[in-house]
Amino acid sequence: MLKIDQDKYDKAVGQLRLQLNGVFGCFRCYGLDVFVDGAIDECVNLAVQFSMRVRGKDTPIKMRSRPQGRPTG
């Protein structure tokens, strides 16, 4: 399995988080900002699991936690 050094890995994860923040930024305008950070964390976690799977590690691709309920709900 191909590995990169920790600094490059941390930089790549940081860049992914920044891009996801841009994607989810529109939800902050509607008062959903409390959910955006958790959604970004889950997306990063799923991306890490996916990258390990395609590199040959037999790991499940699943969420760490249950999604939060509706903010009005």
C-alpha positions as a Python dict, from the first residue, in 0.01 Angstrom:
ca = {
    (1, 'M'): (0, 0, 0),
    (2, 'L'): (136, 341, -98),
    (3, 'K'): (192, 572, 198),
    (4, 'I'): (285, 938, 213),
    (5, 'D'): (449, 1113, 504),
    (6, 'Q'): (226, 1254, 778),
    (7, 'D'): (281, 1619, 682),
    (8, 'K'): (159, 1559, 327),
    (9, 'Y'): (-134, 1354, 457),
    (10, 'D'): (-237, 1627, 701),
    (11, 'K'): (-210, 1888, 426),
    (12, 'A'): (-426, 1680, 191),
    (13, 'V'): (-692, 1628, 460),
    (14, 'G'): (-685, 2000, 536),
    (15, 'Q'): (-736, 2082, 169),
    (16, 'L'): (-1024, 1834, 151),
    (17, 'R'): (-1185, 1995, 457),
    (18, 'L'): (-1152, 2342, 302),
    (19, 'Q'): (-1315, 2226, -21),
    (20, 'L'): (-1597, 2051, 164),
    (21, 'N'): (-1648, 2367, 368),
    (22, 'G'): (-1699, 2549, 39),
    (23, 'V'): (-1949, 2288, -79),
    (24, 'F'): (-2146, 2292, 246),
    (25, 'G'): (-2111, 2668, 298),
    (26, 'C'): (-2450, 2739, 144),
    (27, 'F'): (-2615, 2548, 431),
    (28, 'R'): (-2463, 2787, 683),
    (29, 'C'): (-2678, 3064, 531),
    (30, 'Y'): (-2992, 2875, 634),
    (31, 'G'): (-2895, 2831, 999),
    (32, 'L'): (-2764, 2479, 953),
    (33, 'D'): (-2407, 2566, 1045),
    (34, 'V'): (-2429, 2350, 1357),
    (35, 'F'): (-2460, 2046, 1126),
    (36, 'V'): (-2200, 2146, 866),
    (37, 'D'): (-1889, 2070, 1073),
    (38, 'G'): (-2019, 1725, 1166),
    (39, 'A'): (-2109, 1652, 804),
    (40, 'I'): (-1760, 1754, 693),
    (41, 'D'): (-1604, 1526, 956),
    (42, 'E'): (-1814, 1234, 833),
    (43, 'C'): (-1728, 1304, 468),
    (44, 'V'): (-1356, 1311, 548),
    (45, 'N'): (-1390, 987, 744),
    (46, 'L'): (-1571, 821, 452),
    (47, 'A'): (-1310, 950, 207),
    (48, 'V'): (-1032, 799, 421),
    (49, 'Q'): (-1214, 466, 436),
    (50, 'F'): (-1270, 473, 60),
    (51, 'S'): (-905, 548, -11),
    (52, 'M'): (-796, 257, 210),
    (53, 'R'): (-1042, 24, 35),
    (54, 'V'): (-924, 112, -317),
    (55, 'R'): (-565, 57, -204),
    (56, 'G'): (-646, -300, -102),
    (57, 'K'): (-722, -278, 270),
    (58, 'D'): (-1034, -475, 353),
    (59, 'T'): (-1217, -213, 556),
    (60, 'P'): (-1586, -128, 571),
    (61, 'I'): (-1708, 204, 438),
    (62, 'K'): (-1956, 329, 694),
    (63, 'M'): (-2041, 631, 900),
    (64, 'R'): (-1895, 665, 1248),
    (65, 'S'): (-2211, 807, 1399),
    (66, 'R'): (-2577, 844, 1325),
    (67, 'P'): (-2685, 1155, 1139),
    (68, 'Q'): (-2834, 1423, 1359),
    (69, 'G'): (-3205, 1488, 1345),
    (70, 'R'): (-3374, 1774, 1172),
    (71, 'P'): (-3294, 2111, 1328),
    (72, 'T'): (-3663, 2194, 1358),
    (73, 'G'): (-3752, 1862, 1473),
}
